[in-house]
Amino acid sequence: MSEKPTTSDLEWTELDQRAVDTARVLAMDSVQKVGNGHPGTAMSLAPAAYLLFQKLMRHDPSAPDWAARDRFVLSVGHSSLTLYIQLYLAGYGLELDDLKSFRTWGSRTPGHPEQGHTVGVETTTGPLGQGVANAVGMAMAARYERGLFDPEAAPGASPFDHTIWVIAGDGCLQEGVAAEASSLAGHQKLGNLVLLYDDNHISIEGDTETAFSEDVLARYASYGWHVQRVAPRENGDLDPQALHEAFLAARAETGRPSIIAARSIIAWPAPNAQNTEAAHGSALGADEVAATKTVLGFDPEAHFAVAPEVLRHGRGAVERGQTARADWEKELVGWREANPERAALFDRVRAGELPEGWESALPSFDAGTDVATRKASGQVLKRLGGVLPELWGGSADLAGSNNTTIDATSSFLPEGNPLSVADPYGRTVHFGIREHAMGSAMNGVALHGNTRIYGGTFLVFSDYMRPAVRLAALMGLPVTYVWTHDSIGLGEDGPTHQPVEHLASLRAIPGLNVVRPADANETVIAWREILRRHRTAPAPHGLALTRQNVPTYAADENTARGGYVHTEAEGGPARVILIGTGSEVHLAVAAREALQAEGVPTRVVSMPCAEWFEEQDQAYRDHVLLPEVRARVAVEAGIGLTWHRYVGQAGRVVSLEHFGASADYQTLYREFGITPEAVAQAARESLTAAER
């Protein structure tokens, strides 16, 4: 095979074309062997993916976590073979046996790409549109990172400049999350973001004319994106030369995000399966696979055939990547010498460490005062802003209510924005009324690394961002949600805005830690613990915070253990345990006073985070929830699903098993029976049940 370029503008040899066709063969064989999967898109997209991994992206397969690498996001996660085969060819550690074990137990090539499971996979994708929004977050993070470490550098001249590349399809661009995120990207003028739109006109139900007929590029132009369309070759295959030119033009456009629409034919060049919905999600069948191999000049009887010269050619990406990284490291040395303080910050942030003495910046609150936990959280953020420059975030247009403004003088907005606080490297993010995109972009920020991100909205609107929250939990991403107005305590806005089922529903997500502090001091300790866990136990955390003022108690460090003895029984060993969370802890404290007056020694347990509590050893959990005390009451202004396992058969739960109403919060708590009197009465009933 000749190494001589076949074009003047792009070094595209016969060996390059053979590598692309090998990728197509491997896609067919992998799906055919396991009997299920999505071969068609991986076949048609092979030229584009190969171009990125072999000709355009800055990456080093031998150092997949290189900080300055370009990021690649496969938003069409069902076409995971598009990515796996390029990782195999480029030398990321996948081998033919991994492709042969595609979609099987224990393999490194699961049905959809999983970050942290397969080296080289930047984000877990599959739910369509999520990858687009993740990429927007990565692009935002890349800009913020540049502002932290090298803000004065000319465009393209910083060691922190890099590109986020995305491949998305019709399904991605039909999802609302992609629209939200793309609108945000256009507004932010994220010129480091390049999206290839695989315009193949096929979805599971057939031709996309069944549901999708808009002018996608016109829509993206209206968002403020740079738009291009690339025509295919006459035979229907993607044109590497045209794609390469479009990619270069997109990368050169630094003032806007770019989208390139490429009309492809799914499963090209399969003689009978191309351009059919069957090729989207089903094996082509032995006869069609053999016929396609014949068209491509491969032995129809050979399976997983990779010519040694093709593999050597692909693995050349390792040497090129190492050279690029070595050049970057030399550039970084010069940057370090010129910026010693920023270099020290880079090293600390890169290591996930917090600065010495950072806790001293945290506020404390006097016991006996009444403070809403959302306000306490806002004070924490303002204090932390001065000592943790890597911490940034904002709200989905509710900053004044969520108290999420870390710096009122500096908003993350692009050059040219007319607002006086606009700063391309600003601290406060305005996500707009885009809760879903906010959650998914936060995931992208966390995946990008080198910063710490938070985002706020009302707890009831966590519904809008739930798919992103679930994926954050699946990936174990250290993102922080500031969910305020956490109960019927928000009052007059009524049942549409009052979360009832949300706390229990969110606690049902494996890997998500829901933290509902009882008062201002618990809020401070909760924030401190979340920040500490960023490196040691990364996971998403949702802070559920009150609108209304609640009593402040003395700080207790055991808050960080998820549950602790808030107020001990008096007059003898505890006969009943009252478990409270959030704004209902003070109801439990008041109920205890009534029970103690009746001669019933009563312990109050505050449990701000059941997930943290469950991490503790059995001895500690038994110390807090005494096994011998069967009389227990849990109180929370939401459905009681969380609490039955803690109160047991003799226990009672004071909860809200229906929607709220529009009235002041004092009236709502009284009318719905979430009161100290109700808690005390439930305790009496539990004592009777425990004695049977």
C-alpha positions in Angstrom: 0.0 0.0 0.0 1.3 3.4 -0.9 2.2 6.1 1.6 2.0 8.7 -1.0 -0.7 11.4 -0.3 -3.7 11.2 -2.7 -4.5 14.9 -2.1 -2.5 18.1 -1.9 -4.3 19.6 1.1 -4.6 16.5 3.3 -2.1 13.7 3.7 -4.6 11.0 3.0 -2.9 7.8 1.8 -4.2 4.5 0.6 -3.2 3.2 4.0 -5.4 5.8 5.7 -8.3 4.7 3.5 -7.6 1.1 4.4 -7.6 2.0 8.1 -11.0 3.6 7.7 -12.4 0.6 5.9 -10.8 -1.7 8.5 -12.8 0.3 11.1 -16.0 -0.5 9.1 -15.2 -4.2 9.0 -14.5 -4.2 12.7 -17.8 -2.5 13.5 -19.7 -5.1 11.5 -17.8 -8.0 13.0 -18.1 -6.8 16.6 -21.9 -6.5 16.3 -22.3 -9.7 14.3 -20.3 -11.7 16.9 -22.4 -10.6 19.9 -25.6 -10.5 17.9 -26.7 -7.0 18.9 -25.6 -3.5 18.7 -25.4 -0.5 16.4 -23.1 -1.1 13.4 -24.5 1.4 10.8 -23.4 4.7 12.3 -19.9 3.4 13.2 -19.5 2.3 9.5 -20.6 5.6 8.0 -18.7 7.8 10.6 -15.4 5.9 10.3 -13.7 8.6 8.1 -14.7 11.4 10.4 -13.6 9.6 13.6 -10.3 8.6 12.0 -9.6 12.1 10.8 -10.0 13.4 14.3 -8.0 10.8 16.1 -5.2 10.5 13.5 -5.0 13.9 11.8 -6.5 16.7 14.0 -6.8 16.1 17.7 -4.0 16.9 20.1 -3.9 13.8 22.3 -1.4 11.3 23.6 -2.7 7.7 23.9 0.1 6.9 26.3 -1.0 9.7 28.6 -4.8 9.8 28.4 -5.2 12.2 31.3 -2.9 14.8 29.8 -4.3 18.1 31.0 -3.8 19.9 27.7 -5.4 17.3 25.5 -8.2 18.0 23.2 -11.4 16.3 24.4 -13.5 14.0 22.2 -17.2 13.4 23.0 -19.3 10.8 21.2 -22.7 12.1 21.9 -24.2 9.4 19.8 -23.2 6.9 22.4 -25.1 4.0 20.9 -22.4 4.1 18.2 -19.8 3.2 20.8 -17.8 1.3 18.2 -17.1 4.6 16.5 -15.0 5.4 19.5 -13.7 2.0 20.6 -12.2 1.2 17.2 -10.4 4.5 17.1 -9.1 3.9 20.6 -7.9 0.5 19.5 -6.2 1.8 16.3 -4.6 4.8 18.1 -3.1 2.7 20.9 -5.2 3.5 24.0 -5.0 0.0 25.3 -7.9 -1.7 23.7 -7.1 -4.7 21.6 -8.9 -7.0 19.2 -10.1 -9.2 22.0 -11.8 -6.2 23.5 -13.7 -5.7 20.3 -14.5 -9.4 20.2 -16.1 -9.1 23.6 -18.2 -6.1 22.7 -21.3 -5.7 24.9 -20.5 -8.8 27.0 -20.0 -9.3 30.8 -16.7 -7.8 32.1 -15.6 -6.4 28.8 -13.9 -3.0 28.4 -16.3 -2.3 25.5 -19.8 -2.0 27.0 -22.8 -1.1 24.9 -22.4 2.6 25.5 -19.1 4.4 26.4 -18.5 4.6 30.1 -16.1 7.1 31.5 -13.7 5.6 34.0 -14.4 2.1 32.6 -12.6 2.4 29.3 -9.4 4.4 28.9 -9.9 7.2 26.5 -13.6 7.6 27.1 -14.1 11.2 28.3 -17.8 10.9 29.3 -20.5 8.3 29.7 -22.9 8.8 26.8 -26.0 7.0 25.5 -29.0 9.2 26.6 -29.0 11.3 23.5 -28.1 15.0 23.7 -26.2 14.6 27.0 -22.8 14.5 25.2 -23.6 17.7 23.4 -24.3 19.4 26.8 -21.3 17.7 28.4 -19.1 19.2 25.7 -20.5 22.7 26.3 -19.5 22.3 29.9 -16.0 21.1 28.9 -15.6 24.2 26.7 -16.8 26.5 29.5 -14.3 24.8 31.8 -11.5 25.2 29.3 -12.1 28.9 29.2 -12.4 29.3 32.9 -9.2 27.2 33.4 -7.4 29.5 31.0 -8.5 32.5 33.1 -7.1 30.9 36.2 -3.7 30.1 34.8 -3.0 32.2 31.7 -5.5 35.0 31.2 -3.2 37.5 29.4 -2.0 35.1 26.7 -3.1 35.9 23.1 -5.7 33.6 21.5 -4.2 30.3 20.6 -0.9 31.2 22.4 -1.6 29.6 25.8 -0.5 26.1 26.9 -4.1 25.8 28.2 -5.8 26.4 24.8 -7.4 23.2 23.4 -10.4 22.1 21.5 -13.6 20.2 22.4 -14.7 17.9 19.5 -18.1 16.4 19.4 -20.0 14.0 17.1 -23.7 14.2 17.4 -26.6 12.9 15.4 -30.2 13.6 14.6 -31.4 12.1 17.8 -29.1 14.3 19.9 -30.3 17.4 18.2 -33.9 16.5 18.7 -33.4 16.3 22.5 -34.3 19.4 24.4 -31.1 19.2 26.5 -29.0 19.7 23.4 -31.1 22.7 22.4 -30.7 24.3 25.8 -26.9 23.6 25.9 -26.4 24.8 22.3 -28.2 28.0 23.0 -26.0 28.6 26.0 -22.9 27.8 24.0 -23.8 30.3 21.4 -24.5 33.0 24.0 -21.1 32.2 25.6 -19.3 32.3 22.2 -17.5 29.1 23.0 -15.0 29.2 20.1 -13.2 26.1 21.4 -16.2 23.9 20.6 -16.6 22.0 17.3 -19.6 19.8 16.7 -20.0 17.4 13.8 -23.6 16.7 13.0 -24.1 13.3 11.5 -27.0 14.1 9.3 -27.9 10.6 8.2 -31.7 11.0 8.2 -32.3 7.7 10.0 -33.7 6.9 13.4 -35.1 3.8 15.0 -38.5 4.4 13.4 -37.1 5.0 10.0 -36.6 8.1 8.0 -36.3 11.2 10.2 -39.1 12.8 8.1 -41.4 10.9 10.6 -40.6 13.5 13.2 -37.8 15.9 12.3 -37.8 18.4 9.4 -36.4 21.6 10.7 -33.4 23.4 9.2 -30.8 22.5 11.8 -28.1 24.8 10.6 -30.5 27.8 10.5 -31.4 27.0 14.1 -27.7 26.9 15.1 -27.0 30.1 13.2 -29.7 31.7 15.2 -28.0 30.5 18.4 -24.8 32.3 17.2 -22.9 29.3 15.9 -20.5 29.2 12.9 -22.2 26.8 10.5 -20.9 24.7 7.6 -22.3 21.9 5.5 -20.1 19.2 3.9 -21.2 17.3 0.9 -20.4 13.6 0.6 -18.5 12.0 -2.2 -20.4 11.0 -5.3 -20.5 7.4 -4.1 -22.2 8.5 -0.8 -19.2 8.1 1.5 -18.0 10.9 3.7 -15.3 13.0 2.0 -12.1 13.2 4.1 -10.8 16.2 2.2 -14.0 18.2 2.6 -14.3 17.2 6.2 -10.7 18.1 7.0 -11.2 21.6 5.5 -14.4 22.1 7.5 -12.7 20.9 10.7 -9.8 23.3 10.2 -12.1 26.2 9.5 -14.1 25.4 12.6 -11.0 25.2 14.7 -9.9 28.6 13.3 -13.2 30.2 14.3 -12.4 31.2 17.9 -15.3 33.7 18.4 -18.1 31.2 18.0 -18.8 27.5 18.5 -19.0 25.6 15.2 -21.3 23.0 13.8 -20.5 21.0 10.7 -23.4 19.1 9.0 -22.3 16.1 7.1 -24.8 14.1 5.1 -23.9 10.5 5.6 -25.4 7.2 4.6 -25.9 4.9 7.5 -24.1 1.5 7.0 -22.3 2.7 3.9 -21.2 0.7 1.8 -23.4 -2.3 2.8 -25.1 -3.3 -0.5 -28.6 -3.9 1.0 -28.4 -2.5 4.6 -27.2 1.0 3.9 -29.7 3.8 4.4 -32.1 1.5 6.4 -33.3 1.8 10.0 -32.4 -1.9 10.5 -28.7 -0.9 10.2 -29.1 1.5 13.1 -29.6 -1.0 15.8 -29.2 -4.6 14.5 -26.5 -6.9 13.3 -26.3 -6.8 9.5 -26.4 -10.6 9.1 -23.6 -12.9 8.0 -24.5 -12.6 4.3 -24.6 -8.8 4.3 -21.3 -8.6 6.3 -19.6 -10.9 3.8 -21.0 -8.8 0.8 -19.8 -5.6 2.4 -16.3 -7.0 3.0 -16.2 -7.9 -0.6 -17.2 -4.4 -1.7 -14.4 -3.0 0.5 -11.8 -5.5 -0.8 -11.6 -7.7 2.4 -11.7 -11.5 2.6 -15.4 -12.2 3.2 -14.5 -15.3 5.2 -12.0 -13.5 7.6 -13.3 -12.0 10.8 -11.6 -9.2 12.8 -9.0 -9.0 10.1 -6.5 -6.1 10.7 -3.5 -5.9 8.5 -0.3 -5.4 10.5 0.7 -2.3 8.5 -2.7 -0.8 9.2 -2.3 -1.3 12.9 1.3 0.1 12.8 0.0 3.1 10.9 -2.8 3.8 13.5 -0.5 3.3 16.4 1.7 6.1 15.0 -0.7 8.3 17.0 1.3 7.3 20.2 4.6 8.7 18.9 2.9 11.8 17.5 1.1 12.3 20.8 4.2 11.9 22.9 6.0 14.4 20.7 3.1 16.9 21.0 3.1 16.4 24.8 6.8 16.9 25.0 6.6 20.1 23.1 3.8 21.3 25.4 5.8 20.4 28.5 8.6 22.6 27.2 6.1 25.4 26.7 4.8 24.8 30.2 8.3 25.2 31.6 8.5 28.7 30.2 5.0 29.5 31.5 6.0 28.3 35.0 9.1 30.5 35.0 7.0 33.5 34.0 4.1 32.7 36.4 5.3 31.0 39.6 2.2 31.8 41.6 -0.1 30.6 39.0 2.1 27.5 38.5 1.7 26.7 42.2 -2.1 27.2 41.9 -2.1 24.9 38.9 -0.2 22.2 40.7 -2.5 22.4 43.7 -5.7 22.4 41.7 -4.4 19.6 39.5 -3.8 17.5 42.5 -7.3 18.1 43.8 -5.9 19.7 47.0 -7.3 22.6 49.0 -5.1 25.5 50.2 -3.6 25.5 53.7 -6.0 27.0 56.2 -8.9 27.3 53.8 -11.4 26.3 56.5 -10.7 29.5 58.4 -12.5 31.5 55.8 -15.8 29.7 56.6 -18.4 31.6 58.5 -19.9 30.5 61.9 -23.3 31.4 63.2 -24.4 32.1 66.8 -26.7 29.6 68.4 -30.1 31.1 69.0 -30.3 33.2 65.8 -32.8 32.4 63.0 -31.2 32.0 59.6 -32.4 30.3 56.4 -30.0 27.6 55.3 -30.0 29.1 51.7 -28.7 32.3 53.2 -26.0 30.5 55.2 -25.0 28.7 52.0 -24.7 32.0 50.2 -22.4 33.3 52.9 -20.2 30.2 52.7 -19.8 30.7 48.9 -18.9 34.4 49.3 -16.3 33.6 51.9 -14.9 30.7 49.9 -14.6 32.9 46.8 -11.6 34.6 48.2 -9.6 31.4 49.0 -10.7 28.9 46.3 -10.3 30.5 42.9 -11.1 27.2 41.3 -14.6 27.3 42.7 -17.2 28.8 40.4 -20.8 28.4 39.5 -24.2 30.0 39.5 -27.9 29.4 39.0 -30.6 28.7 36.4 -31.8 32.3 36.7 -32.5 32.0 40.4 -29.3 33.4 41.9 -31.1 35.9 44.1 -33.2 33.1 45.6 -30.6 30.4 45.6 -27.9 32.7 47.0 -25.4 31.3 44.5 -23.6 34.5 43.5 -20.0 33.9 44.5 -18.9 37.3 43.1 -21.4 40.0 42.1 -18.8 41.9 40.2 -17.6 39.2 37.9 -19.9 37.2 35.6 -18.8 34.4 33.3 -19.7 36.1 30.0 -17.9 36.5 26.7 -16.1 39.5 25.3 -18.6 41.8 23.6 -21.4 41.2 26.2 -22.8 44.6 27.1 -23.1 44.0 30.8 -20.6 45.8 33.0 -19.8 42.7 35.0 -19.1 40.6 31.9 -15.7 38.8 32.1 -14.7 35.8 29.9 -13.1 34.4 33.0 -15.8 35.5 35.5 -16.7 33.6 38.6 -20.5 33.7 38.5 -22.2 31.6 35.8 -25.7 32.6 34.5 -27.0 29.3 33.1 -30.3 30.9 32.2 -33.6 29.0 32.5 -32.0 25.8 31.4 -31.9 23.4 34.3 -31.2 20.3 32.3 -28.4 21.9 30.3 -27.0 23.3 33.6 -26.8 19.8 35.1 -25.2 18.3 32.0 -22.8 21.2 31.5 -21.8 20.9 35.1 -21.0 17.2 34.4 -18.8 18.4 31.5 -17.0 20.9 33.8 -16.3 18.2 36.3 -15.1 15.8 33.6 -12.8 18.4 32.2 -11.1 18.8 35.5 -9.1 21.6 37.2 -12.1 23.5 38.6 -14.9 22.9 41.1 -18.4 23.6 39.9 -21.8 24.2 41.6 -25.2 25.1 40.2 -28.5 26.1 41.8 -32.2 26.0 41.2 -35.3 25.3 43.3 -35.5 21.7 44.6 -38.7 21.1 42.7 -36.9 21.9 39.4 -34.4 19.1 40.0 -37.0 17.2 38.0 -35.8 19.1 34.9 -32.2 18.1 35.5 -32.7 14.6 36.8 -31.1 12.8 33.8 -28.0 14.8 34.2 -28.0 14.1 38.0 -28.3 10.4 37.4 -25.3 10.5 35.0 -23.3 12.5 37.5 -24.0 9.7 40.0 -23.2 7.0 37.5 -19.8 8.6 36.8 -19.1 9.7 40.4 -18.6 13.3 39.4 -17.9 15.9 42.1 -20.6 18.4 41.2 -22.6 20.3 43.8 -26.3 21.2 43.4 -27.7 24.0 45.5 -31.4 23.1 45.6 -33.3 25.7 47.6 -36.9 26.1 48.6 -36.8 22.5 49.8 -40.3 21.9 51.1 -43.8 23.4 51.6 -41.9 25.9 53.7 -41.5 28.0 50.5 -45.2 28.9 51.1 -47.4 31.0 48.9 -46.0 29.8 45.5 -48.1 26.7 46.1 -48.0 23.0 45.0 -46.4 23.6 41.6 -43.3 24.8 43.4 -43.4 22.8 46.6 -41.3 19.7 46.5 -43.0 16.7 48.2 -41.6 13.5 46.6 -38.3 15.0 45.5 -36.1 14.3 48.5 -37.0 10.6 48.5 -36.8 10.4 44.8 -33.3 11.9 44.7 -32.2 9.7 47.6 -33.1 6.7 45.4 -30.4 7.5 42.9 -27.3 5.3 43.8 -24.2 7.4 44.3 -26.0 10.8 44.9 -25.6 12.2 48.4 -28.5 14.4 49.4 -27.6 16.8 52.2 -30.4 18.6 54.0 -28.8 20.6 56.8 -30.9 21.6 59.9 -29.5 25.0 60.4 -26.8 27.5 59.3 -23.9 25.7 61.2 -24.8 22.3 59.7 -24.8 24.1 56.3 -21.3 25.3 56.8 -20.0 21.9 57.9 -21.8 20.3 55.0 -20.1 22.6 52.5 -16.8 21.9 54.1 -17.3 18.1 53.9 -18.4 18.3 50.3 -15.3 20.2 49.3 -13.1 17.8 51.2 -14.7 14.8 49.4 -14.0 16.3 45.9 -10.8 14.3 45.7 -11.1 11.6 48.3 -14.6 10.4 47.6 -15.9 12.2 44.5 -19.6 12.1 44.1 -22.4 14.5 43.3 -24.0 16.2 46.2 -27.3 17.9 46.4 -27.8 20.5 49.1 -31.5 20.9 50.0 -31.8 24.3 51.6 -34.7 26.2 53.2 -36.3 29.4 52.1 -37.6 30.1 55.6 -35.6 31.0 58.6 -34.8 28.1 61.0 -33.3 28.2 64.5 -29.5 27.9 64.7 -27.9 25.4 67.1 -24.3 25.0 68.2 -22.1 23.5 65.5 -21.5 19.7 65.8 -18.7 18.2 63.8 -20.6 14.9 63.6 -22.7 16.6 60.9 -20.1 15.3 58.5 -21.0 11.8 59.5 -24.5 12.2 58.1 -26.3 11.7 61.4 -25.6 12.4 65.0 -27.1 12.9 68.5 -28.4 16.4 68.3 -30.0 16.6 71.8 -29.5 13.9 74.3 -32.2 12.4 76.5 -32.4 13.6 80.2 -33.6 11.8 83.3 -32.4 8.3 82.2 -31.6 6.3 79.1 -33.6 7.3 76.0 -36.9 5.7 75.7 -37.7 7.2 72.3 -35.6 8.6 69.4 -36.9 11.5 67.3 -35.1 11.7 63.9 -35.3 15.0 62.1 -33.8 16.5 59.0 -33.5 20.0 57.6 -36.2 22.4 58.8 -38.0 19.7 60.8 -35.1 19.2 63.3 -36.4 22.1 65.4 -39.8 20.5 65.4 -38.3 17.4 66.9 -36.4 19.5 69.5 -39.7 21.1 70.5 -41.5 17.7 70.6 -38.7 16.4 72.9 -39.3 19.2 75.4 -43.0 18.1 75.6 -42.1 14.5 76.1 -39.4 15.2 78.6 -41.9 17.2 80.6 -44.0 14.1 80.7 -41.1 12.1 82.1 -40.1 10.4 78.8 -36.4 10.6 78.2 -36.1 11.6 74.5 -33.1 11.7 72.2 -33.2 13.9 69.0 -31.1 12.8 66.1 -30.3 15.1 63.2 -29.7 13.2 60.0 -28.7 15.7 57.3 -27.4 13.0 54.9 -28.5 9.4 55.1 -25.9 8.5 52.5 -23.0 9.8 54.7 -24.6 8.1 57.7 -24.7 4.7 55.9 -21.0 5.0 55.3 -20.2 4.9 59.0 -19.4 1.7 60.7 -22.1 -0.3 62.5 -20.8 0.8 66.0 -21.3 4.4 65.2 -24.7 3.9 63.7 -25.8 1.9 66.7 -24.4 4.6 68.9 -26.7 7.2 67.3 -29.7 5.0 66.7 -29.7 2.8 69.8 -30.9 -0.7 68.7 -32.6 -1.3 72.0 -34.8 1.7 71.5 -37.6 0.6 69.3 -39.8 3.6 69.8 -38.8 6.0 67.1 -40.3 8.9 65.0 -38.9 10.5 61.9 -40.2 13.8 60.7 -39.7 15.4 57.3 -41.9 17.7 55.2 -42.1 15.4 52.3 -43.1 11.8 51.6 -41.8 9.4 54.2 -40.3 6.8 52.0 -36.7 7.4 53.2 -37.5 6.9 56.9 -39.3 3.6 57.4 -36.0 1.6 57.5 -34.8 3.8 60.3 -37.9 3.8 62.5 -38.7 0.1 62.2 -42.0 -1.7 62.8 -42.9 0.1 66.0 -41.9 3.5 64.6 -43.9 6.3 63.1 -43.2 8.8 60.3 -44.6 12.3 60.4 -44.6 13.3 56.7 -46.5 14.8 53.9 -48.0 12.2 51.6 -49.8 14.6 49.3 -49.2 17.8 47.4 -49.0 21.2 49.1 -51.1 24.3 48.9 -50.7 28.1 48.6 -50.4 29.8 51.9 -47.8 31.1 54.3 -45.5 28.3 55.5 -46.6 28.5 59.2 -50.2 27.8 58.1 -49.2 24.9 55.8 -47.2 23.2 58.6 -50.1 23.6 61.0 -52.8 22.5 58.5 -50.8 19.5 57.3 -50.0 18.3 60.7 -46.2 18.7 60.7 -45.9 20.2 64.1 -44.2 19.5 67.4 -47.5 18.3 68.8 -47.9 15.8 65.9 -44.3 14.5 66.5 -44.9 14.1 70.2 -48.2 12.3 69.6 -46.5 10.0 67.1 -43.8 9.3 69.8 -46.5 8.3 72.3 -48.0 5.9 69.7 -44.6 4.4 69.0 -43.9 3.9 72.6 -47.1 2.0 72.9 -46.3 -0.1 69.8 -42.8 -0.8 71.1 -44.1 -2.2 74.4 -46.4 -4.8 72.7 
